[in-house]
Amino acid sequence: MKKFIFLSILTFALSSGFAQEKPHSVCQDSDEGFVYEADRFADIRILRYRIPCFDQLTAKQKSLVYFLTQAGLAGRDIMWAQNGEYNLPIRNICEAIYRSYPGNKDNSEWKAFETYLKQLWMSNGIHHHYSNLKHQPQFSEKYFDQLLNESKIDCHDVHKKVIFDPTIAPRKVEKDASKGLVENSAVNFYGKGITTAEAIAFYESKIKPDDRTPLSYGINADLIKVDGKIQEEVYKVGGKYGEALEQVVYWLEKAEKVAENDKQAVALRKLILFYKTGDLKAWDDFNIQWARATEGDIDFIHGFVEVYNDPLGNRGSYETIVEINDFEASARMKSMMDHAQWFEDNSPTDKAFKKDKVVGITYKVVNVAGESGDANPSTPIGVNLPNAQWIRTMYGSKSVSLGNIEDANNKAGGSGILKEFAYDEEEVERAIKFGEAAGKMHTAMHEVIGHASGKLKDGVAPSSQTLKEYASTIEEGRADLVALYYVMDPKLVEWGLMPSIEVGKAEYDGYFRNGLLVQLRRLKLGEEIEEAHMRNRAWICNWVMEQAAQEPNPCVQVVSRDGKTYIEITNYEQVRTLFAQLLKEVQRITSEGDYTAAQKLADGYGKKVNGKIHQEVLDRSEKLNIPPYNGFMNPVLVPVNDENGNIKDVQVTYMDSFAKQMLMYSEKFGFLK
């Protein structure tokens, strides 16, 4: 167990006289000799990512990046605690064994224990980061007792039962309302004895139907019962997770002093106030100021952000991403941002659900300098924030594509999966030539245009309240459908966003190939699709396939050849027409808060898996020996001080071991018990 301490750092003087030169607009950095893959275990491959042209930043900018990354890592344990009440104790026990076990480490059971610990690190807890199911150790309880005894480590019986008994906390997030969303979720957001009905009623009592600027109720608080009465336990300095948040604030206050401009500094001060007070108004103020702060080269995502891990969609998971603008790539995509109103006006959705004026959309390709919490080791490749619909409507939003993360994915990958599941050689050649551009275009359209499009009908509450457990998958599907509809539009070629309409065809090929076949390799045989993004890809593809099957000449269909299943697209324009029809309906569902229709889509088309096809996919994938998931190791930023103790430079280093990085994080940033 760690005691609360301040990390040591030499005094940082504001009068250090930073150079004010700007970074160069064109990066000549090279990745020659860089090794992307660091580790493999279970169904995971761990990759490193580079920070291109970091040396082109000024000393002041490097210091800002350093302080922001330290602030993010200081709150790392919060994510572990949010994911489940047993996570930190079990992690600490397993890490203690890993450090101190004196016995034989060259046998199958030790390797199984090591794999189990790495799975915990990857998932920030005992449940799989994607499937939500609990990791099952492939070593015996007897062997675990041996490890404890020889390492002289104590382990409470409760924690041992959690590890080995599959019936205890079997699922992190329950998505099936009939089973009890709160009652059967292992996430650590709800105290003992709180029911789904009680939790829903608690927040419904706070909602004002005519409030056009509603607070994000529950975003930073657990629900607990005290003397039979439900109340919130707020995340703040001096409150829940206070030990870690005090360290977060310590580093953010240093970052605020070296902010690039006044707007960025104001946003940081608002964020600090939110962490100190837990006040939801401060959270809104921060998001407004953050959305307005668009002029710097450095940006960040920081807070209790995504709500996927709460079965009721209220509580935000702790997440941080530190970003450096990729100036050249962002300039190439500026046309998309400039045409945001055109995309809204020409959407196939009903006019009543379109925004009259799209405001404040900013889009950048960025290079990640560090991630923590919900964003690491499993990271997104694109983000659009803030989440509050009224802030997005009134003040705009920011969309980013994480360029160096996508780059690492692409350069560490291979063509084995593509060649195995593509329908024919023409599809393979198109994917090789245009697939990378297609993926980046889809991500950009999804984040920039998709999430920023549409509006709610007057008087309709946010989706977290109306669509409830289906809100996340419907929203991700809506953004996907916007991207899918427009990626085949010749305007994108005309505006220089794509070299050819073949990019759109490559995206359609890949979307069906993944949504109906390839993504199934992420599931164990017999599992249903639970994760929001996987489910939205499934319900989109299955709905379109059902509609296409009614055509005399189906535009997309399942084809069996030599005992293998493939997806063949024969008419891309007709597929686009079907995407348009579905987008129109999904926007209506969102705008009107139609829970029944959302349930029909998500469960009826997105949940069930064809067992025969699933087995086939698993068999075909196993032969390729390519893990279905990627996790990422952060670079390590090392400050260099002058003779007066002021930071004069920050160096980027890369660790050679996933285990070493995880152990280092626990040692330096383990502020919660």
N, C-alpha and C positions, 0 to 999 in steps of 0.2 A: 504494500500500500504506500502511496506517495503522500507526503505532506505538501501543503500549499507553499510554493516558493516562487520568487521572481527569477526568471532566467537572467543570467548575468549578461550585461552589455555595456560597453564603454559609453560614457556620456556623449550624447549627440548634440553638437552645438549648432544653433541656427545661424550663427555668424560665420560658418565655415567657408563661405564664399564659393558656392557651387558654380560651375560653368553653366552658361545659359544656352549653349549651342543646341540646335535641334538635331534629332537623328536623321541620317540620310534617308531619302525616300526610296531608294532602290537597294535591295540587300544582295550582296554578292557571297554570302556565307555558303559553305559547302558541308555536306554530311558525309563526305568520303571517309570511309573507315569507321563510321559510327555503327555500333552494334545495337540493333533495336530490341531483339528478343533477349530477355534476362532469365526467364524461368518458365517451366511448364509443370502443371500438376492437375490431377483430376480432370475437369473439363475447362481448365483455365490456361491461358498463355499470358505471361506478364511481359509488357513492353516498356521500354524507355521512350521518352520523347525529348527532342531537342528544343532549345530556345534560340531560334535563328537570329543572328545579328544582335545579340544582347549587348555586345560591346559598343554598338552605335548609340546606346542610350547615354545621357549625361550622368554624372555621379549622383545628382539629386534624384533623377528618375530611377536609377538603380536602387537607391536607398528607399524610395517609395515602394518599389516592388518588393524589396526585402522585408520591410516592416509589414506590408500587407500579407505576405506569405506566412510570416511568423504569427500574425494575428489569426489567420485561418487555422494553422496547425494547433494553436493554443486551445482551440475549441473542439479538437478532433474527438475527444472522449464523449462529447455530448451526443454525437451520432451513434456511438456504441450503446450508450445508455438509452437513447430513444428507441433503438431497434429491439430492445428487450431487457428486462430487469436482470437477467442472468449473464449477460454478455461480458461485462467488465470483470466480474469475479472469475468466470471461466477462462477468459483471455489471460488474466494475471496468473492463474494457476498453471496454464499450459506454457506460457512464456517462461515462468520460473523453472519448470521442468526442462524446457528447451535449453536454457542457459546453464543449468547446473547438473543435469543427469550425467553421472560418471561412467555409466555402463556401455555396453556394445551398441553402436549406432550403425552397424552394417548388417542389419537384418530386416526382414519384411515388416515386422510389427513397428519398429522404430520409424521406418519409412512411411508407414500408414499413419502413425502419430504426427509426423512432420507434415504430411499432406493435410491432415485434419486441421492443424494449426494454421497452415497457409490458407485453407478455405475460410477459416474464421477471419483472417486478415483481409482477404479479398471482399468478404461480405459485411465487414464491420459488425460481426456477430455470428450467432450459431445457425442462422437461416440463410439459405442460398440467396444471393443478391437479385436473382431474376425469378426463380420459381417460387420463392417464399417458403419452400419446404425446409425442414430442419436437416442439417448435415448429419449423416449417420456415420459414426466412426467405424473404420475397417480394422480396428484392433480390439482386443478383448478387454473386459473390465478387469480381469485378473492381471493383464499386462499393465494396465493403467495404475493399479495398486502397486505393482512393482516399481513403476516410474516414480510414484509419489514417495514410496518408502526409501528408495535408494537416493532420491534427490532431497530427502528430508523436507518435503513440502506437505503442508496441511491442506485438506480438501473437505469441505462440508458435505455431508451425505446428500443434501439437497442438490448441490451442484453436480455431483456424480450421477445422481438419478436423471438430471436434465440431460446430461451428455448421452447416457446409454438407454434411457427409456423413450422409445419413439412416440409414446402417447402423451408425453409432457411437452407442452408448447409446440405442437407439430407444425404449425403454420404461422408465419409472421403476420400476414395480413389476410383475413378472411374476406372473400369477395362475394360469397353466396349469402344473401340476406336471410334465407330460410334457416341458416345454421347459427345465426347470431353474429353480426359484424363485429361488435365490440367483445362479446363474450368469448369468441373463439379466435381472436387475434392476439398474438404474443407481443405485439408492439407495446412499449411502455408508456402509453399515453393515458391510460384509464386505470384508476385505483380498483382495489378489490370490491366486488359486489355491484359495480356500476353496470347497468344494462344499456343496450342500444337505445331503447325507448327513452330512458332517463337522460342519456347524453344528448339525443336529438331535442328533447323537450327543453333542456337547459339552455341551449343556444337559440331555439325558436323563441323563447321568452325575451331574448335580447333584441331580436330583429324588429325594426320599425318598417312596415310595408312601404311607406312613402319616402324612405331615406335614400337619396340619390348618391350619397357618399358613405356607404356603410363601412364600418370598421371590420377588420379581418378577425372576427371573433374566434378565439381558440388557437390562433396561429402560433402563439408562444406560451402555451400553458397546458398542463395536464389537468384532468378532472379527478378529484379525489373525494372521498366521503369522510366527513368529520362529524362524529355524533349523529350519524344518519343523514346529514345534510350535505348535498353536493356543493363543492366549491372548487375554484381554480387554484392551482399551484403554478405561479408565473415564473418563467425563465428570466432571470435578471441577476445583476450583481446584488448579493445579499439574499437572493432567493434560490429557486431551483437552478442547479448547475452554476451557482454563483462563483465557486472556486475557479472554474474554467473561464467564465465570462469576465472575471476580474483581470485575468491574464490577456484575454482578447482585447479588452479595453486598453490595457497597458500598451499594447503594440499599435492599436488604432490611433491612440493619442500621439504617438511618434509619427505615424503616417500622416496625420492631419497637418503636422508642422512642416512637412515637405511636399504638400499637395501641389499639383501643377498649376492650379488656378483657383480662384475664389469659389466657383460653383462646386468644384470637387471638394474643397475644404469644408464648405457648408454641408454637403452630403455626408461627409465623414463625421462631422459634429452631430448631425441628426442621428446617425447610426449609433454613435457612442451614447447619446442620450437614451435611445431605445434600449440598449443593453443595460444601462444603469438603472432605468426606471421600469422597463417592461411595458411602458405605456403604448397602447395601440395607435393613438394619435401620432406619437413620435415615429412609429413605423410607417404610417402613411406619409408623414412629412419627409422622412428619409427617401421613400420611393419616389415622391414627386421631385425632390431635389436631385436624386440620382438620375432620373429620366431626363432632367434638364441639363445635366452635366455631360455635354457631348464633345467638348473641345479638346480634351487632353489626349495624350498618346497612351496613357496607362488607365485602365479601368478595372473594376472588380465586381464580383457578385458575392454578397455577404449577408447572411441572415438565416432565418427560419423560412425556407423558400418553398420547395415543392411539397405537395400534400399527398403524394401517392401512397406514402406509408401509413397514413391514417385511414382506416376503413370508412370513416365518415367524411374524409376530405377537408378537415379543418386545420389540423396541426401541421406546421411546416417542419421539415427536417433540416437540421443544421447543414449548411453548404457554403463553401467558398471556392471561388475561382479568381485568380489574378491574371489579368490579360494585358498584352502589349499589342498595339495595333500593327497589323500587317499592311503597311501603307500601300504597297503596290496592288495586292489582291483586293483590298477594300475599294481602291479607285476603279478597278475593273467592274465591280458590282454596284457602283453608284447608280447606274441607270435603273436598277430595280427599285431602289429607294425613291428615285425621282418620279417613277411611274406608279407609285402606290395607289393614287386615286384612280388611275386607269384600270388597274386590276380590280379594285372595288366596284367600279361602275360597270365593268364588263363581266362580272361574275354571273354564273347561271342561277344564283339564288334569287329569292323574291325581293323586290325592291323595298318592301317594308322592313326587311332585315338587313339592309345595307346602310353603311355610314354615309351621311350626307357629305361629311368632310373628314378625310383621314388626316390626322394631325400627329406630328412629332415622331414619326417612324425614323429610327436610325439603324443602319446596318453596317457592320464591320466584320471583316475576317480578322481574327486575332490569333496571336500565339500565346499559349498558356505558359505562365511562369511558375505556377504552383496551384494545387488543388487540395481540398480537405473535406472531411465529412461525407455528405451524400455524393460528392463528385469524385471521390477517390477511395480505393483504386479503380472502381468502375465509374467511368466518366461519360457524360453526354458528348456529342459532337456539335451540338448547336443548342442555343438557349434564347428564349424570348421572355423578357420581363419588363415591368412588374406584372404580377398575376391579377391584381385588382382591376376588374373591368372598367370601373369608373375612372380610375387613374389613367388607364390606357386611352380611354375615350377623350378625356379632358387635357391630358398632358403628354400623351404619346408613350412609346415603348422603345426599348433597345433590343435589337436582335444581333446575335453574334454567331459566327461559325468558328469552331476551334480548329484553325488551319493546321497547326503542327500535330494535333491529335489525329486528325484525318490523314495527315501525311504519314505518321507512324503506322497507322492501320494499313495504309496502302502499301508501304514499302516493306512491311514485315509479312505481308500476305503472300498468296500464291494463286495460281490459276486452277488448282486441283478441284475445288468445289464447283467452280464455274464449269469446267469441262465435264464434270460428272453429271450435273443437273441441267445444263443448257439443252434446248431442244435440238439444235443442229449447229453445224460449223458456222453458218452465217450469224447466228446469235452469239457464238463465242467471239468471233472476229469483231462484231459490233461492240461487245462488252469490253474487249481489250482496247479498242480504239477510243470508245466514248464513255465507258462505264465510270471512270473516275470523275469526269465532268458531269455525268448524270447524277451521281451521288451528291456531289457538291451543290449542284443546282437544286436538287430536291431538298436538301437541308436548308439552303438559303430561302427557297420559296416557302417551305413549311414554317420557318421561324419568322421571316420578315413579313410575308403577305398573309400566310395562313392564320397564325395566331392573332394577327392584328386586324383581321377582317371581321365583318359582320357586327351586329349589335343585338342586344336583348330587346324584346318587346317591352313597352312601357309597363311598369308594375311587376315584371317578372324578376324574381330573385336570382342571384348568381347560381351557376350550375352546381356548385358544391351543395346547395340547399335543395335544388329542384331535381337534379339527376342523381344526386347522392353518390352511391358507390360506382355508378357508371360515368360520372363526370369526367374522370381522367381519360378513359379510353375513347369517349365520344369526342372530347376536345382534341386529342392527338389524331384521331381519325379525320376530324374536320380539317385540321391543318394539313394532313397528308393529302386529302382530296383536293384541296386548293392547289397544292404543288403538282399533283398528278394531272389536274385539268389544264394548268397553264404550261407545263413542261412540253406539251405538244403544240403550243401556239407559235406560229411563224413570227410573231412580234418579238419573241425573245431572240431570234436569229437576227431580225432587222435591227434590234437595239444593241447587238454585239454581246449579248449575254451568253449565247451559245454559238458554236461554229456551224451547227447543222441541226436539222430536225431529227437526225439520227440519234442525237443525244436523248430526245424524248422517247424514241423507240427503245433505246437501251434501258431507260428508266422503267418503262412498262414491262419489258422482259424481266428485269431484275426484281421488280416489285412482286410479280406473280410467282416467280421462281422462289423467292424468299418466303412470301406470305403463305403459300400453299405447300411448299416442300422443305426448303433448306432450314427454316427456323424451327422445324419440328425436331431437329437434332439436339435442340436445347432442352427437350423434355425427356423424361424417362417414360418408358412404355406404360401406357395406362393413365398418365397424367393428363389433366385438362389444361387449357390455356388460361392463365390467370393474369400475367403481367400486362399492364395497360397497352404498351406499344405493340407487343406480340398479338394481343387480342384484336387491336384495331386493324392491323394488317390482315388478320384472318377474316374479320367480318366484312372488310371492304372487298377482298378477293372472292370470298364465297358468295356474297350478294351479287357481284358482277357476273360470276360464273353461272349462277342460277338464272339471271336475266338473259345471258347470252345463250343458254341452252334452249330457250324458247324461240330463238331465231331459226329460220330455215337453214341459214349458213352461219353457224356460231362464229363470232369474231374472236373468241378465245375459248379453248377447250382442253380437257385432259386427254393426253395421248399415251397409249401404252406401246412400247417398242422393245423387243427382246427382253421382255419381263421387267422392264423399268418404266416408271411413270415420268412424263414430261408435261410441260404446259406449252401449248402452241397458240400464238397470236396470229391471226390471219388478216385482221382489219383493225389497224391501230386507231383510226378515226372513229370507228364505231365503239371501240372500247372507251375512247375519250367521251363519247356521248353518254355512255352508261355511268362513267365517273361524274359527269355533270348532273345527271338525274339523282345520283346518290348524294352528292354535295348539297343539292337543293333541299333534300329531305333532312339531312343531318343539320344544316343551318336552321331549318324550321324547328327541329327537335331542341336545339340549343336555345334559340330565341324564345320559344314558347315554354321551355322547361318541361317537355313531354317525357316523363319518366317511363311510361309504359312502352313507348316507341323505342326509347334508348335501350331498355331491357331486351326488347325483341331483337334488336340489332346485335347487341353485345353478346347475349346468351345464345340466341337462335343461330347466329352465323359465326360467332367468334370464339366459342368456348370448347365445343366438342371437337375431338380429333378422330379421324378415321384410323382405326387401329392397324389395318392392313398396310395402308400407305405409310403410317408412322414407323412400323417395323421395317419396311423397305428402306425408308430414309436413314434409319439408324444403321442398317446393315451396309448401305452404300457409303455412308459417312465414316464408319469405323475403319474401313480399308484405307482411307485417306490420311488418317492420323493427324487431323487438324482440329485443335480445340475450338469449340463453338463460341467461347467468350474470351475477350481480351480485358486484362486489367493493366494499370499503368503505375510505374514508379515515377515519383517527382524528381526532377533535378534538385541538387542541394546548392543553396545560395550561401556563399561564405563572405562576410564583410571583411574588407581590408581597411585598417585604420592608419591615419597619419600619426606623427609623433605627439600630437595633442589629443589623441583618442577619438578624433572625428573620422567618420567613414569617408574614405577617398575613392573607394572602388568596391564592387561586389563581383566575386568570381563565381562562375557556374561550374559545378562538378557533378559527376554522375556516379552513383553507387553501383557496385558490381553484383549486389545480392539483394533480392526482395526481402529475405529474412532479416538481413542487417538493417535495412531501412525501417521495417516495421518495429524491430526491437529498439532502434534508436528513437523512433517516435514515442513509443511507450515510456522510454526512459526520460526524454526531455519534455514531453507534453502530456504526461499521465496525471492530470490534475484532479480527476474524479476517482472516487473509490469504487 
